[in-house]
Amino acid sequence: MTMRIVIMGAGVAGLSCGQALAASGGAVTLIDKGRGPAGRLASRRIDTPQGEAVLDMGTQSFTARGEDFAAEVSRWAAAGVVAPWAPAGPGHWVGAPAMNAVVRHLAADQPVRWSLRASDLSRADSGWVVSTGQGETLRADAVVVALPPEQAADLLAAAAPAFAVRARDSLSAPCWTALLTFASRLPIDADVWRGAPGETVAIAVRNRAKPGRTGPESWVLHATPEWSADHLEADADDVARRLLQTLAGRADGPLPASLTVAAHRWRYAQSTARVGLLWDQANAVGVCGDWCGGGDVEGAWRSGVRLAATILGERG
């Protein structure tokens, strides 16, 4: 009998899990509260007087350490959705023409329902019932929660309390991100610079320098977790101005005129936990995500693939 699986969260982990399950005959449905492919690989389109800029507001680049993930990245490269980018460091890759190209590629052939948020998860005689914030219910033989740990903990509190505890112990650090565009190139030679411990900015990237990018000079700055936590409830415009000042302090001369200045708060930006595989065979509920595999793109992908292999193996 075909197994019905609902996956909550359509980022790299959820999509890689769904892809593997569907390839083995599972009837997979993915739901995500976002309007489209994004998650930690989100990119934002910004209109400027010099044309549209697309800025990567989440993960700036990623590496492939394991042979299995390196093979997957090679397939992404063959499909034209990633490209190597040396300024970030040896072996670093970026999505092309934006980081979210990876998620779009993974979602292209999968039944993802966007703008649909899981609000409750409960057991029924025939399996699982997933209630959504829009009043819809989905039924499944197995469920997978592929959400940040804070959101996963809330959803699993009653349905899988042991997993909820693991999620609460894996809280994510916040991150304020500045999205900046300029009338001309900044007087900064490096396309990537990383702040020293104790500084305001953890990493700053000339977004325009990445492969496939067009539009005006653009920069993305990620504040450190400590600074972001200290300013978590600050006004976004004020945060953007502060981070812009930090960028100005690294320049070799005055900055050109700003075209747009904006900031985005990632309340749940990154977890350094590595909780491993979370799968309850008796109740057919599993959890995957970057926080299960080390906090990066490779960890997210491997978490989803590993969970799918476990589900399929235990189903025989």
N, C-alpha and C positions, 0 to 999 in steps of 0.2 A: 504494500500500500504506500502511496506517495506521502511523504512526510510534509506537513504544512509548517513552515517556519516564519515567524515574524521577527524581524530585526529592527530594533529601535536605535536609530542613529546611522546616518549614511555618510560617515567620514571614511578615511582609509581603512580603518579596522572593520567597520560594519560592511563596507562594500567588498573587501577582500574575502570576508567570511561568506557573504552572500554569493559571490562569484563561485567559490569552491563548492558550496552546497548545491547550487543550481546546476553546476556541471555534472554532479552525481545524481541528478534527478529530483532534488528537493523542490517543492513548490514554495518559493521564497517571496516574501513581501517585505520591503524596506520602507520605513517611515522616518521622516526627519522634519523637525519644526522649521528649518530654514526654507527660504524661498527657492533655493537652488544649490548646486554643489559648492561647498565651501569648507566649513569646519576650520581646522587649524591651518589649512592651506588656502584660506580665503584671500580674495583679491577684491579691491574696490575700484570702480570706475569713477573718475572725477573729471568734470568739465572745467576747462581753464580757457582763458583768452587765446592760448596758443594751441588749442585742440584738446582732445581727451587724453587723459593719463590713466593708466591702469597700475595701481600700486598693490604690491603683495603685503597685506597687513598682518599676516600670521607668520608661519614658518618661512624663513628666508632662503634656505637651501637644505639639502640633506645628503647623507652619504649612504653607501651600500657596503657594509662590512662582510656580511655572510654571503656565501655562494648562492644560496637560494634567492635572496633578495636582489643580488647583483644580476642574476638571470632575469628576474622580473623587470628590473630597471632597464636592462638591455632591450626587452620587449617594448617598454614604454618609449625608449629612444627610437626604435625602429618605427613606431607609430607616430613619431614626431611630436610627442607631448612633453618630453624632457630634453635637456641639453646640458652638457658639462659646463661648469663655470669656475674657472681657476681662481679668480679673485677671492672667493670665499674660502679657499684652501684646497689642498690636494684631494681629488676624489669627490668633490662636491658637485651636486646636480641641482638644477632648478627646473620648474615647470615652464613650458613655452607654449603660447606667448605670455602666460601668467602661471603662478603656482597652482591655481585651481584647475589647470588643464589636466592634472593627474586625476583629480576626483571626477571631473567631467568624463574622462576616458573610462574610468572604472564604472561609472554610473550609466554609460551610454546604452548598454544592452541589459540593464537590470530594471526590474519593476519598482522603481523608487517613487513613493508618493511624498512630494514636498509639501511644506506648509501644513503638516499633520503631526501634532505632538501627542505622545503617549502621556496620559494623565493618571492612569491606574492600571495595575497588573494583578489579576486574580486567577485562582484555580477554579476549574469547573469539572464536572464529571467527564467531559469529552476532551479535556486538555486545559488550555489557557485562554483567557479572555483579556484582550488588550483594549482598554477604553481610551478614547482620544478626547482632547479638549474641545473638539467640535461635535461631540455627542455620538460619534460612531464607535462601533465595537468590531474588533477583529478577533477571529478564533484561530487557534494554532495548536499543533501537537507539541511544538517546542518554541521557546522564545530566547532571543539573544539581546542583551542590553549592551549597546556600543556607544556609551555616553561618557562625558567627564565624570569623575568619581562623585562629585557633589550631587549631580543630577541622578546618577545611577543609585546612590544611597537612598534618595527619597523614593524612587520608584520601586526599589527592592525591599524596603523596610518591612512590609507585611508579607510579600511573596517569597522572599529568600533572605531572611534576616541575617544569616551568617555571612552572605555575600555583601549585604549592606554594611556590616561592621568592617569588612575588609576595605570597602570603598571609603568609609569615613576616616579610616586610618591612612588614606592615600590622598589627602587634600592637595589641591593645586595652588601654586603661587600665582598671584595676579601679575598683569603687565599692562602698563600704559604704553600706547603706540602712537607716535606722531607720523602724520602723512603730509608731506610737504612738497610743493611744486614751486619752481622758480623760473624767472624770465630768461636766464642764461646759466651756463655751467658755473658751479661753485668753485672757488679757488681752493680746492682740496684734491690732491693727487690721487689718493687711495679711493677705490670704489667701495671698500669695506674697512671699517675700523671697529675695534672692540675696546670697550672701556676697561680700565683697571678696577680691581676691587674697591668698593667704596664710592665710585663715581656714580653719576646720575644715569648715564646711558650704558646699557650692556652691549649693544651692537647698533651700528648705523650703516646703512646700505644705500648706495646710489642705484636706485631701482631702474633708472633709465639705462644703465650699463648692462643689464642682464640680456641674454639672447632673446630676440623676438620683440623687445619692447620698443614702443614708439612714443611720440608725444614730447612734452617739454622735460627739462631737467627735473628729476623727482628723487626724493629721499624718504626712506622709512627708518625711524628710530624706535628701538625697543628700550624702555627704561628698565633698570634692574628690578628684580623682585622686591628688594627691600624698599627702594624709593617708591615703587608702585604701591606697596602696602601702606606706606606712610601717607600717601596722597590718594588713597583709593576713592574717597568720596569728593575729591576736588573737582572743580569745574573743568570741563573738557577744554574749553578755550584757553583757560589759564595754563593747563598742562601743556597744550600745544605750544604756547608762547615760551614756556620755560625750556622745553626740549629744543625749540628753535634757537634759543640763546645758547644752549650747550653746543649745538652744531656750529653756531657762529664762533664760539671759542676755539674750535678746532681748525677754522679756516685761516689761510695765509693772507687774507685781506677782507675787505667788506663783502658781505653777501649781496648778490644781485636782488632785485625786487622780488618779493614773494608773490606768487600767483594765487595760491590757496594754502591755507594753514588749518589743519584739522587734527583731532586726536580720537583714538578709539580705546576704550577700556576693555581689556580681556580680564574679566573677573576670575575666570578659571583658565589660566594660560598654560601652565605646565606642571606636571607631577614628575618627580624623579623616582617614584616608587617602581618596583618591579615585582608585582604580586604573583605573576605567573598565570597558569591556567585556572580558570574558574568555571567549572562545569558540574552540575548536579544531575547525574544520570537518572536517578529515581524520579525527579520532578521535571526533567527535561528543560532546565533553565541554565543559561550560560552568560558569561560576561567577557567582553573583550574591549580593547582600547589601548592607546599608547601608554596609559598609566599601568597597564598590565605587563607591558613589555619594555619599559625603560624610558618612555617619555618622548620618543622621536618618531619620525615617519617609518623607519624600518621596524621599530618596536610595534607600532600600530599594525602594520601589514602582517608581521609575523604572528601577532596575537590573534588576528582574525583568521588567518590560514590554519594556525595550530588548533584553534577551537573548532573550526569546521572539520578538520581531520579527526579530531576526537569524537565529535558527534557522529560522523559517518562510520567510524570504526566501531563505536559502541552500538550503533544500529545494525551492524553486520552488513 
